Amino acid sequence: MVSEIFAISATWSRAVIEFAAGLDPWMQTAAELGTDLFLGVFAILFLMAWWKARSVGSRRVGLALFAPVATVIAYVVSVTIKSFFQQLRPCQAMTDLTVIATCDPIGDWSFPSNHAAIAGAAAAAVIVAWRRFAVAAVVFAVLEAFSRVFVGAHYPHDVTVGLLVGAIVATLVSLLAARPMTFVVDRLAEVPLLRPLLRANTPSPGPGHEEIRQNSHAGA
């Protein structure tokens, strides 16, 4: 069963790599740059989730602040798993093909994809912190995973498992950290200098607010 899955995955990988090899050079360059730049989008989503969470409460702020930590933990888990599977990358195994990415030396193994694990973890952590970013997070995670196949660095099963490992680990550790992070945020919010970073200021009514309200009631 495993060998059949690998055979199908290798066939798909070959088809994608051959397609990519026929593209214009500028498109290949964009793809190679994009496979790393897509991860940068999650840094922006982390910041946006934190900024939005400030207007909700300590739990959301804590989850948003913990999102990068959850991503790092998922990455470490992925690296640990990779050490048990010494699978060659497509660019190492399919030497008859021309790939876009610079091929890593043998010893930098393929399964699972660390890039995909980071993307899956970041997407899951963002969704846990701020669900309204779910669509963007999932789209960029999938794009990141596909880009790793497109440039010849990974097989489809590498990135699929990477996404799953990242998402599962990040979700679990985020939920486990929710309560302690809430406590930490509450305590830090008591520090005047840090409070603006953890609480959104609610605009206070202007000096004429009460008078305007009274006049509106009188005229009703």
C-alpha positions, 0 to 999 in steps of 0.5 A: 500500500505504501509503495503504491502511494509513493508510486502515484505521488512520484508520477504526479511529481514528475508530471508537475516538474516536467510542466514547470520545466517548460515555463518561461524563465521569469515564471520559474524565478517567480516560483522559486522566490514564491516558495519562500515568500509565501511563508512571509504572509503568515508573519503578516497574518500573525500581526493582523490576528494580534492587532484584531485580538486586542479588541476582544480579550486576553484569551484571543491575544494570548492565542495570537501571541502564541501562534509563532511559538506553536509554529516553531514547535510544529517545525521541530516535530517535523524535523524530528519525524524527518530524521526517521525517514531517509527519503530522497527528494525528487530532484535527487531521485529523478536525475533525468529531470530539470527542477527549478529549485537548487537541489539540496545535498543528499542527507537533507531528506524529503519526507515530510516537508518542513516548509509545508509543516510550517505553513500548516502550523501557521495556518492552524495557529492563525485560525485558532486565534482569529477564525476570520482569517481562515480562508486566507490562511488555508489558501496560502498554506496550500499554495506553499505546499504546492510550490514545494512540489512545483519547484521539485523539492518535494513529492505530493505525499511529503507536503500533504503529511507536512501540512497535517503534522503542522496543523495538528501539532499547532492546534493542540499546543495552541489549545493547551497554551490558551489558559496559561497565555490568558493569565500571562496577558492579564498580568502583562496588561497591568503594566501601563507601558505594555497595556496598549499592546494587549488592549485596544483603547475604547474611545471615550465619549466627547465632552458634548456627548451627554448634552447631545444625547439629552437634547435628542431625547428632549426632541423625541 
